[in-house]
């Protein structure tokens, strides 16, 4: 099995929920853990860091909640604003 599909996926599974509660030391340990995969040859060095992966997961969750009217988190978001522009006089 691939390192990214097993180890990194497990690490990121609930990262959106718990990452905000971590300290700087804990986040550094997570980065070191992910970087260990680079040193061991399981990951390439140009792949995203753990912080970037967590941020991408968070953005993806927000987009899903924002654009899916049936999403369970949709009710927690503010109402969408609608804009109408009148570009011509008259």
Backbone bond lengths (Angstrom), bond angles and torsions (degrees), N, CA, C in turn:
res aa  C-N    CA-C-N  psi(-1)  N-CA   C-N-CA  omega(-1)  CA-C   N-CA-C  phi
1 X - - - 1.455 - - 1.521 109.64 -
2 X 1.287 114.07 153.50 1.445 118.82 -179.40 1.521 111.45 -81.44
3 X 1.313 114.65 146.77 1.464 121.74 178.84 1.523 110.39 -59.72
4 X 1.339 116.55 -43.70 1.465 120.87 -177.23 1.511 113.23 -66.92
5 X 1.316 116.85 -35.89 1.454 118.78 -176.62 1.521 112.40 -79.85
6 X 1.306 117.40 -22.69 1.459 119.22 -178.35 1.520 111.25 -104.09
7 X 1.305 117.09 -63.86 1.467 121.22 -172.27 1.525 111.70 -69.54
8 X 1.318 116.67 -52.30 1.463 119.81 -177.31 1.528 110.45 -67.26
9 X 1.317 117.88 -38.39 1.460 120.60 178.00 1.525 111.31 -63.06
10 X 1.315 116.73 -40.94 1.471 119.86 177.19 1.519 111.51 -64.59
11 X 1.311 115.29 -39.97 1.456 120.23 179.85 1.522 111.33 -64.62
12 X 1.329 116.60 -39.33 1.455 121.03 -175.52 1.521 113.77 -87.08
13 X 1.322 117.53 -9.24 1.462 120.88 -173.84 1.529 112.07 -51.33
14 X 1.288 118.08 -50.96 1.459 120.87 -179.27 1.506 113.02 -113.13
15 X 1.330 117.08 16.34 1.460 120.82 -173.87 1.519 113.10 -60.55
16 X 1.315 117.60 -34.04 1.461 119.83 -180.00 1.529 110.21 -61.90
17 X 1.318 116.28 -34.72 1.461 120.40 -178.18 1.526 112.63 -77.83
18 X 1.324 118.22 -40.38 1.462 119.52 -172.13 1.511 115.23 -103.51
19 X 1.319 118.73 -12.06 1.463 120.22 -174.06 1.530 112.61 -65.01
20 X 1.297 117.73 -32.24 1.460 120.52 179.26 1.518 113.58 -67.96
21 X 1.308 117.10 -15.82 1.460 121.25 -179.14 1.524 112.91 -98.26
22 X 1.326 117.60 3.20 1.463 120.61 -178.05 1.516 110.71 -88.09
23 X 1.309 114.84 153.16 1.459 120.63 175.40 1.521 109.04 -88.95
24 X 1.321 116.03 171.39 1.466 120.43 178.77 1.525 110.83 -63.22
25 X 1.303 117.09 -35.91 1.466 121.27 179.20 1.532 110.14 -65.89
26 X 1.319 117.07 -42.59 1.462 120.58 179.12 1.524 111.48 -66.17
27 X 1.336 117.03 -40.18 1.460 119.89 177.56 1.528 110.99 -64.73
28 X 1.330 117.00 -36.45 1.457 120.59 177.26 1.528 110.60 -65.62
29 X 1.321 117.16 -39.06 1.470 120.44 177.68 1.527 111.14 -64.46
30 X 1.324 117.06 -37.18 1.461 120.97 177.25 1.525 110.05 -65.81
31 X 1.337 116.43 -43.05 1.465 120.24 177.13 1.531 110.70 -60.54
32 X 1.321 116.57 -42.59 1.467 120.39 178.83 1.526 110.90 -64.02
33 X 1.313 116.55 -37.90 1.462 120.70 178.73 1.519 111.15 -63.75
34 X 1.328 116.19 -44.80 1.463 120.17 178.63 1.527 110.00 -67.23
35 X 1.330 117.11 -39.11 1.463 120.83 179.54 1.530 111.36 -67.85
36 X 1.311 117.17 -25.22 1.464 120.35 175.90 1.525 110.40 -60.24
37 X 1.309 117.36 -33.58 1.465 121.28 175.42 1.516 111.96 -63.73
38 X 1.338 117.23 -31.57 1.466 121.31 176.30 1.523 109.37 -69.54
39 X 1.332 115.97 -46.98 1.470 119.99 -179.50 1.516 111.78 -63.88
40 X 1.324 116.94 -32.88 1.463 120.65 -179.18 1.530 111.63 -81.91
41 X 1.330 116.87 -8.70 1.458 120.29 178.15 1.514 114.57 88.88
42 X 1.332 117.70 10.07 1.459 121.39 179.41 1.523 113.11 -85.83
43 X 1.310 116.54 -18.90 1.469 123.01 -178.11 1.510 108.55 -134.68
44 X 1.315 116.91 150.96 1.463 118.72 174.99 1.530 109.18 -87.33
45 X 1.306 115.99 155.06 1.465 121.30 -175.66 1.518 112.85 -69.79
46 X 1.328 117.68 -20.18 1.464 119.49 -177.89 1.521 113.42 -88.39
47 X 1.314 117.89 1.55 1.463 120.29 176.61 1.524 109.98 -74.48
48 X 1.333 117.57 157.70 1.474 120.60 -176.31 1.530 112.73 -62.55
49 X 1.330 114.42 153.21 1.459 120.60 176.49 1.523 109.56 -75.19
50 X 1.315 116.10 171.46 1.461 120.26 178.79 1.528 110.57 -63.24
51 X 1.324 117.56 -39.61 1.466 120.68 179.34 1.526 110.91 -62.87
52 X 1.331 116.97 -40.47 1.458 120.24 178.59 1.524 110.94 -67.39
53 X 1.324 116.89 -39.17 1.464 120.42 178.77 1.524 111.34 -64.97
54 X 1.330 116.82 -40.63 1.469 120.59 178.57 1.523 109.98 -66.37
55 X 1.325 116.66 -41.75 1.467 119.94 179.42 1.531 110.71 -63.76
56 X 1.329 116.65 -41.15 1.467 120.15 177.53 1.527 111.30 -63.12
57 X 1.336 116.78 -40.07 1.470 120.60 178.01 1.519 110.90 -64.69
58 X 1.316 116.02 -40.17 1.462 121.08 179.01 1.528 110.62 -64.87
59 X 1.327 116.54 -44.31 1.468 120.56 178.09 1.524 111.24 -62.69
60 X 1.317 116.06 -40.56 1.464 120.40 179.90 1.530 110.79 -64.72
61 X 1.327 117.30 -42.31 1.466 120.78 177.32 1.524 110.92 -62.25
62 X 1.342 116.69 -43.29 1.460 120.04 -179.98 1.526 110.94 -63.25
63 X 1.346 117.62 -43.30 1.465 120.07 178.98 1.525 110.94 -62.41
64 X 1.312 116.47 -40.30 1.468 119.00 178.80 1.523 111.03 -63.01
65 X 1.316 116.70 -42.91 1.460 120.08 179.49 1.522 111.38 -69.07
66 X 1.313 116.49 -34.99 1.458 120.91 -176.42 1.530 112.49 -71.37
67 X 1.303 117.83 -40.26 1.457 120.91 -172.52 1.524 114.71 -101.92
68 X 1.306 118.32 -5.16 1.459 121.08 179.17 1.519 108.22 -107.75
69 X 1.321 117.28 108.87 1.463 121.49 -176.87 1.525 112.70 -65.87
70 X 1.320 118.04 -18.59 1.467 121.82 -180.00 1.527 112.62 -94.64
71 X 1.334 117.32 0.61 1.460 120.04 -178.35 1.521 109.90 -69.15
72 X 1.322 116.57 142.68 1.461 121.41 -176.23 1.535 112.10 -64.23
73 X 1.321 118.83 -26.43 1.465 121.64 179.60 1.529 113.22 -88.61
74 X 1.323 117.81 -4.52 1.463 121.68 -177.54 1.527 111.81 -57.76
75 X 1.306 117.80 -37.26 1.468 120.69 -177.09 1.527 112.41 -68.89
76 X 1.313 118.19 -17.34 1.462 121.36 -179.81 1.522 113.10 -85.51
77 X 1.319 116.97 -11.32 1.460 121.48 -179.02 1.519 109.97 -88.12
78 X 1.344 117.51 151.71 1.470 119.48 176.49 1.520 109.92 -69.00
79 X 1.322 115.96 158.50 1.462 121.30 178.72 1.522 110.07 -62.60
80 X 1.318 115.71 146.76 1.461 120.27 178.20 1.514 109.85 -74.16
81 X 1.313 114.28 142.41 1.458 119.66 175.86 1.520 108.25 -90.39
82 X 1.310 115.25 141.77 1.461 119.09 174.51 1.520 107.55 -113.28
83 X 1.302 114.45 134.94 1.448 121.00 -179.02 1.524 108.82 -116.43
84 X 1.303 114.89 139.97 1.459 119.16 171.73 1.522 106.56 -127.60
85 X 1.299 114.70 132.28 1.455 120.35 -177.22 1.520 109.65 -113.90
86 X 1.291 115.51 129.84 1.464 120.59 174.93 1.529 106.08 -102.99
87 X 1.316 116.36 101.50 1.451 120.84 -175.39 1.526 113.33 -86.52
88 X 1.336 116.73 -15.17 1.467 120.10 -179.88 1.515 110.28 -114.89
89 X 1.288 115.39 144.01 1.471 120.74 175.00 1.512 108.01 -83.49
90 X 1.306 114.82 142.16 1.445 116.40 170.59 1.427 115.36 122.57
